[in-house]
Amino acid sequence: MWTTLPIYGILLGVSVASVLSEKITVCQEGDNDLRVDCQVDPAPNPMRVEYEFSMARGGKETIINTNVSGIMADDKFRRDKAYAEFLDEDVIRLIITDFTLSENTTFMCKLSGNLESVFVEPDQLVPCSAISVFLHYSPLMLSLLFSLYLLLPSWLVAN
């Protein structure tokens, strides 16, 4: 009984860490807008956080939106095509209106010097709904639930 406890703890830790480590997520909204959410560390004044959203395809990086002075977004993403907004003190959301992902793309967000990125394949792009996000992460959730199921009887017997 006590010999299996560390194994279950490791499984649980790996499952939780992999879910919590997602700092950037990409999904397709119902109206064909692409949404990129980037988690930031809480700051005293979130409106002063410098951000830069970009994407890379075929070795070429394109800036989509930024608030960093001296850096401009690519012309095709100006004029209401892409905009960023602070959802709360720890998430910045980028919306690219009427955007279809046609090839493998790496989306990046740079926040006050910290870079986060995610690689997205067009056929792996998930819709922006709670159930879709759950199903996308369901293998991780199932392993978490399975770990708890295995751990619970051992814990009850020990007490």
PyMOL commands that set and color helices and strands:
alter all, ss='L'
color gray80, all
select helices_A, chain A and resi 5-20+46-48+75-77+122-124+130-136+138-158
alter helices_A, ss='H'
color red, helices_A
select strands_A, chain A and resi 24-28+34-39+51-57+60-66+82-88+91-96+105-111+114-120+126-127
alter strands_A, ss='S'
color yellow, strands_A
deselect
rebuild
show_as cartoon
